[in-house]
Amino acid sequence: MQKISLSIKSFSILAILILAISFLPLKSVQAAASPISLNRFSEALKESDSSKLVGIYVNDILALRVVQQVSTYSVSSLTNTATQFGLAGNYGSIGLLAHNYLSGMYFSELATGTKINLIFGDGSIRTYQVEKIKKYQALSPDALDSDFINLDNPSGTISGDQVIKETYGAGDLVLQTCLEKNGNLTWGRLFIIASLVE
């Protein structure tokens, strides 16, 4: 009898340890995403659909799997993952979204001139270069129809539609995440705008 209660107690301790580890800061969990080489990462993501975007890679910064949106405004809550923004195609660009407390934290490490590699299902790779970085404060951070202040030119407010035109309409690839300030995770928006390298 004592052996059974000891093993149940050991199982409970193990379960608590596993739960505790799962709540550790995500930066340490995700740091393992970038040391893999581009070729190995591309090979690991390979599948039959050549047109499907399956990954994004930036040397020494990130290696993320790309998933498709399940609804218009959904963003994946999985680690090491970015979500392809379906409506970006309406503006002639590829859009990738990630929460700033998950994979989006890496977007802020990108600078103008940084090379970004997109990986497709057949293993093919397209390279983009960061041209612009835009930051906006959301006046109603949790609302889908918030007005914004352009932090590079804070003279007045602009609509969400104008922000979309200035970002998704201005590049071939756009990475988007939220900006955190004073504990508010959705205080603003960060857009990394990149052009295809021919």
Residue pairs with C-beta under 8 A, 6 or more apart in sequence:
26 79
26 101
26 102
26 105
27 105
29 79
30 79
30 80
30 102
30 103
30 105
30 106
33 62
33 63
33 64
33 80
34 58
34 59
34 60
34 61
34 62
34 63
36 44
36 63
38 57
38 59
38 117
38 125
41 55
41 57
41 63
41 119
42 55
42 57
42 119
42 123
42 125
43 123
45 54
45 55
45 65
45 119
45 121
45 123
46 54
46 121
46 122
46 123
47 54
47 121
48 121
48 122
49 121
49 122
50 120
50 121
50 122
50 124
51 120
51 121
52 120
52 121
53 66
53 84
53 94
53 118
53 119
53 120
53 121
54 65
54 66
54 119
54 120
54 121
55 63
55 64
55 65
55 66
55 118
55 119
56 62
56 63
56 64
56 66
56 82
56 96
56 116
56 117
56 118
56 119
56 175
57 63
57 64
57 116
57 117
57 118
57 119
58 106
58 110
58 114
58 115
58 116
58 117
59 115
61 106
61 109
61 110
61 114
62 103
62 106
62 109
63 80
64 80
64 81
64 82
64 98
64 103
64 106
65 78
65 80
65 81
65 82
66 81
66 82
66 83
66 84
66 96
66 118
67 76
67 78
67 81
67 82
67 83
67 84
68 83
68 84
68 86
69 75
69 83
69 84
69 85
69 86
72 86
72 87
73 144
74 83
75 83
75 97
75 98
75 99
76 82
76 83
76 98
76 102
77 99
77 102
78 102
79 102
79 103
80 103
81 98
81 102
81 103
82 96
82 97
82 98
82 103
82 175
83 96
83 97
83 98
84 94
84 95
84 96
84 97
85 95
85 96
85 97
85 168
85 174
85 176
87 95
87 168
88 94
88 95
88 168
88 174
89 95
90 168
91 164
91 165
91 168
91 169
92 168
92 169
92 172
93 168
93 169
93 170
93 171
93 172
93 173
93 174
94 118
94 172
94 173
94 174
95 168
95 173
95 174
95 175
95 176
96 173
96 174
96 175
96 176
97 104
97 175
97 176
97 177
98 104
98 106
98 107
98 175
98 176
98 177
99 177
99 178
99 185
100 107
100 108
100 177
100 178
100 179
100 180
100 185
100 190
101 180
101 185
104 177
104 178
104 190
105 177
107 175
107 176
107 177
107 190
107 192
108 177
108 190
110 116
110 130
110 133
110 175
110 192
111 130
111 133
112 130
112 131
112 132
112 133
113 129
113 130
114 129
114 130
115 127
115 128
115 129
115 197
116 127
116 128
116 129
116 130
116 173
116 175
116 192
116 194
117 125
117 126
117 127
117 128
118 125
118 126
118 127
118 128
118 173
119 125
120 126
126 196
127 196
127 197
128 172
128 173
128 194
128 195
128 196
128 197
129 194
129 195
129 197
130 192
130 193
130 194
131 171
131 193
131 194
131 195
132 170
132 171
132 191
132 193
133 190
133 191
133 192
133 193
134 150
134 152
134 166
134 167
134 190
134 191
134 193
135 150
135 151
135 152
135 179
135 188
135 189
135 190
135 191
136 148
136 149
136 150
136 151
136 158
136 163
136 188
136 189
136 191
137 148
137 149
137 151
137 154
137 179
137 187
137 188
138 146
138 148
138 186
138 187
138 188
138 189
139 146
139 147
139 148
139 149
139 157
140 146
140 147
141 184
141 186
141 187
141 188
142 186
144 160
145 160
146 160
147 157
147 158
147 159
147 160
148 157
148 158
148 159
148 160
148 162
148 163
148 188
148 189
149 156
149 157
149 158
150 158
150 166
151 188
158 166
163 189
167 174
167 176
167 191
167 193
168 174
170 193
171 193
171 194
171 195
172 194
172 195
172 196
173 193
173 194
173 195
173 196
174 191
174 192
174 193
174 194
175 191
175 192
175 194
176 189
176 190
176 191
176 192
177 189
177 190
178 185
178 186
178 187
178 188
178 189
178 190
179 187
179 188
179 189
179 190
180 186
180 187
181 187
181 188
